[in-house]
Amino acid sequence: MKIAKGLEMLEIHGSMFGNPGVFHPTLIWDDSEVVLVDTGLPGQLELIREAVEKAGVSFDSISKIIITHQDMDHIGSLSAIVRNSIRDVEVFSHEVEKPYIQGDLTPIKMTPQRIAQQEIMLNKLPEEKRNEITKIFSNLSAKVDITVEDGQLLPFCGGIEVIFTPGHTPGHISLYLKKHKTLITGDALNVIEGKLCGPNPQFTNNMEEAVASLKKLSKYDIETVICYHGGLYSDNANNRIKELFSV
């Protein structure tokens, strides 16, 4: 979905272990840079390539990837995109998330219990499908080239301001595009049945910290919110965000 000139919300359909979903990476570009924010599930390289090309941007022109946090549905196709790019793609994340994205540490939500549950579901699949998924998941880590911090202004595509919004994960970041008055939330916010909602407690590492992070967003002039889960929200976003952390 086109938000503005040089700003597109992608729509990537996918399923992990039988749970279908729609994911919304963001594409930002100008004459010098093409930036992708988050990269879908493992195995979605071709879906992302198709969505980028549909937006009128060459997939091979992606120059930078910003990862909002370590969760599998955000870093899933990162390594595949980097490996299949004809150019050097710079990868950005917060310092806290870096070791998880690079595979130096196990993602915090991949507890022994969750790993065991996934293995049970995987073993129920036909052997060919099981082998296919195992192969995809065997090489997901990617090098983080540049780490970012709260308040940092990335000087491309009209300026991308980093907002440190921990809680969903310890190093979660959101991004503000002043040029477009648009907030890219990662999983700090969600849209559910057309309504802007806070982080999902079921998948949030520290809910108290996540709600506190929303207060930082109140200082921004936000007309449009892009949520990775749920998509676009533009109904008086500033007031709605204040309602969420004031409850």
C-alpha positions as CSV (number, residue, x, y, z in Angstrom):
1,M,0.0,0.0,0.0
2,K,1.4,3.4,-1.0
3,I,1.5,5.8,1.9
4,A,3.3,8.6,0.2
5,K,5.9,9.2,-2.4
6,G,8.9,7.0,-1.4
7,L,6.9,5.2,1.3
8,E,5.2,1.9,0.9
9,M,3.7,-0.5,3.4
10,L,4.2,-4.0,2.1
11,E,1.8,-6.9,2.7
12,I,3.3,-10.3,3.1
13,H,1.1,-13.3,3.7
14,G,2.6,-16.3,5.5
15,S,2.2,-19.1,8.0
16,M,4.4,-20.5,10.7
17,F,3.5,-24.0,11.8
18,G,0.0,-23.7,10.5
19,N,-0.7,-20.2,12.0
20,P,-1.5,-17.9,9.1
21,G,-0.8,-14.2,9.3
22,V,-0.2,-11.0,7.3
23,F,3.0,-9.0,7.9
24,H,3.8,-5.5,7.0
25,P,7.5,-4.6,6.3
26,T,8.0,-1.0,5.3
27,L,9.8,0.2,2.2
28,I,11.3,3.7,2.2
29,W,13.3,5.2,-0.7
30,D,14.6,8.2,-2.5
31,D,17.0,8.8,-5.4
32,S,20.0,7.6,-3.3
33,E,18.8,4.9,-0.9
34,V,16.3,2.1,-0.6
35,V,15.5,1.0,3.0
36,L,13.6,-2.1,4.0
37,V,12.3,-2.2,7.6
38,D,11.9,-5.9,8.8
39,T,12.0,-8.9,6.6
40,G,9.1,-11.3,7.2
41,L,9.3,-15.0,8.1
42,P,11.9,-17.5,7.0
43,G,11.4,-18.6,3.4
44,Q,9.7,-15.4,2.3
45,L,12.5,-14.0,0.1
46,E,10.5,-14.3,-3.1
47,L,7.3,-12.8,-1.6
48,I,9.3,-9.8,-0.4
49,R,11.0,-9.5,-3.8
50,E,7.6,-9.5,-5.5
51,A,6.1,-6.9,-3.1
52,V,9.1,-4.6,-3.5
53,E,8.9,-4.8,-7.3
54,K,5.2,-4.3,-7.2
55,A,5.9,-1.0,-5.3
56,G,7.9,0.1,-8.4
57,V,11.3,-0.3,-6.7
58,S,14.0,-2.7,-8.0
59,F,14.7,-5.4,-5.4
60,D,18.4,-5.2,-6.2
61,S,18.4,-1.5,-5.2
62,I,17.8,-2.3,-1.5
63,S,20.8,-0.7,0.2
64,K,19.9,-0.8,3.9
65,I,17.7,-3.0,6.2
66,I,16.6,-1.9,9.6
67,I,15.5,-4.6,12.0
68,T,13.1,-3.4,14.7
69,H,13.8,-6.5,16.9
70,Q,14.9,-10.1,17.1
71,D,11.6,-12.0,16.7
72,M,11.5,-14.6,13.9
73,D,8.8,-13.0,11.9
74,H,10.9,-9.8,11.6
75,I,14.3,-11.3,10.9
76,G,13.2,-14.5,9.1
77,S,14.3,-13.6,5.6
78,L,17.1,-11.2,6.5
79,S,19.9,-13.5,5.8
80,A,18.3,-14.7,2.5
81,I,17.9,-11.1,1.3
82,V,21.5,-10.2,2.2
83,R,22.9,-13.4,0.5
84,N,20.8,-12.9,-2.7
85,S,21.5,-9.2,-3.1
86,I,23.9,-8.1,-5.9
87,R,25.1,-5.3,-3.7
88,D,26.4,-4.9,-0.2
89,V,23.3,-4.3,2.1
90,E,23.9,-2.6,5.4
91,V,22.0,-4.1,8.3
92,F,20.9,-1.9,11.3
93,S,19.6,-2.8,14.7
94,H,19.8,-1.7,18.3
95,E,22.9,-2.9,20.1
96,V,20.9,-5.1,22.5
97,E,19.3,-7.0,19.6
98,K,22.5,-7.5,17.7
99,P,23.7,-10.8,19.2
100,Y,20.3,-12.4,18.7
101,I,20.1,-11.3,15.1
102,Q,23.6,-12.5,14.4
103,G,23.0,-15.9,16.0
104,D,25.4,-15.3,18.9
105,L,22.6,-15.8,21.4
106,T,19.3,-17.7,21.3
107,P,16.3,-15.4,20.8
108,I,14.8,-14.7,24.3
109,K,11.4,-16.1,23.4
110,M,12.8,-19.4,22.1
111,T,12.6,-21.0,25.5
112,P,13.1,-24.7,25.9
113,Q,9.4,-25.2,26.2
114,R,8.7,-23.3,22.9
115,I,11.5,-25.1,21.1
116,A,10.0,-28.4,22.3
117,Q,6.5,-27.4,21.1
118,Q,7.8,-26.4,17.7
119,E,9.7,-29.7,17.4
120,I,6.5,-31.6,18.1
121,M,4.6,-29.6,15.4
122,L,7.5,-30.1,13.0
123,N,7.5,-33.9,13.5
124,K,3.9,-34.1,12.6
125,L,4.6,-32.8,9.1
126,P,5.4,-35.0,6.1
127,E,9.1,-35.7,5.8
128,E,9.6,-33.6,2.6
129,K,7.9,-30.6,4.2
130,R,9.8,-31.2,7.5
131,N,13.2,-31.3,5.6
132,E,12.3,-28.1,3.7
133,I,11.5,-26.2,6.8
134,T,14.5,-27.5,8.7
135,K,16.7,-26.3,5.8
136,I,15.2,-22.8,5.8
137,F,15.6,-22.4,9.5
138,S,19.2,-23.7,9.6
139,N,20.7,-20.5,8.2
140,L,18.9,-17.4,9.6
141,S,21.6,-15.4,11.3
142,A,23.0,-12.3,9.6
143,K,25.6,-9.8,10.5
144,V,24.5,-6.5,11.9
145,D,26.7,-3.8,10.4
146,I,25.6,-0.7,12.3
147,T,24.0,-0.4,15.7
148,V,21.6,2.5,16.5
149,E,20.5,4.3,19.7
150,D,17.6,6.3,21.0
151,G,17.1,9.6,19.3
152,Q,19.6,8.9,16.5
153,L,18.7,10.4,13.1
154,L,19.6,8.2,10.2
155,P,20.4,10.7,7.4
156,F,18.7,9.1,4.5
157,C,15.3,9.1,2.8
158,G,14.4,12.4,4.4
159,G,15.6,11.4,7.8
160,I,14.7,8.3,9.9
161,E,14.6,8.9,13.7
162,V,15.3,5.9,16.0
163,I,13.0,5.6,19.0
164,F,14.1,3.1,21.6
165,T,10.9,1.3,22.7
166,P,11.9,-1.7,24.8
167,G,9.4,-4.0,26.3
168,H,8.3,-6.3,23.5
169,T,12.0,-7.3,23.4
170,P,14.8,-5.6,25.4
171,G,16.2,-3.8,22.4
172,H,13.1,-3.1,20.4
173,I,13.1,0.1,18.3
174,S,10.4,2.1,16.5
175,L,11.1,4.6,13.7
176,Y,9.7,8.1,13.0
177,L,9.7,9.6,9.5
178,K,9.2,13.3,10.1
179,K,8.9,14.0,6.4
180,H,5.8,11.8,6.2
181,K,4.6,12.3,9.9
182,T,4.6,8.5,10.0
183,L,5.6,6.1,12.8
184,I,6.8,2.6,12.1
185,T,6.1,0.6,15.2
186,G,7.5,-2.9,14.8
187,D,5.5,-4.7,17.5
188,A,5.2,-1.8,20.0
189,L,1.7,-1.2,18.7
190,N,-0.8,-3.3,16.8
191,V,-4.0,-2.7,14.8
192,I,-6.8,-5.1,15.7
193,E,-10.1,-4.8,13.9
194,G,-9.2,-1.3,12.8
195,K,-8.3,-0.1,16.3
196,L,-4.8,0.9,17.4
197,C,-3.8,-1.3,20.4
198,G,-0.8,-1.7,22.5
199,P,1.7,-4.5,22.4
200,N,0.3,-8.0,22.6
201,P,0.8,-9.3,26.2
202,Q,1.1,-12.9,25.0
203,F,4.3,-12.1,23.0
204,T,5.7,-9.2,25.0
205,N,8.8,-9.8,27.2
206,N,8.1,-7.0,29.7
207,M,4.6,-5.5,29.4
208,E,5.2,-2.7,32.0
209,E,8.3,-1.6,30.1
210,A,6.5,-1.8,26.8
211,V,3.6,0.4,28.0
212,A,6.1,2.9,29.4
213,S,7.8,3.1,26.0
214,L,4.6,4.3,24.5
215,K,4.9,7.6,26.4
216,K,8.0,8.5,24.3
217,L,5.8,8.5,21.2
218,S,3.6,11.3,22.5
219,K,6.2,14.0,21.6
220,Y,6.0,13.2,17.9
221,D,3.5,14.6,15.4
222,I,2.1,11.4,14.0
223,E,-0.6,11.3,11.3
224,T,0.0,7.7,10.1
225,V,1.0,4.6,12.1
226,I,2.4,1.4,10.3
227,C,2.0,-1.6,12.6
228,Y,3.8,-4.8,11.5
229,H,0.7,-6.7,12.7
230,G,-2.5,-5.1,11.6
231,G,-1.2,-2.5,9.1
232,L,-2.2,1.1,8.8
233,Y,-3.8,3.4,11.3
234,S,-4.6,7.1,10.7
235,D,-7.5,8.0,12.9
236,N,-6.1,10.7,15.2
237,A,-3.1,8.6,16.1
238,N,-1.6,11.0,18.7
239,N,-4.7,11.0,20.9
240,R,-5.0,7.2,20.6
241,I,-1.4,6.6,21.6
242,K,-1.9,8.8,24.7
243,E,-5.0,6.8,25.6
244,L,-3.0,3.6,25.5
245,F,-0.4,4.6,28.1
246,S,-2.8,6.6,30.2
247,V,-5.0,3.6,31.1
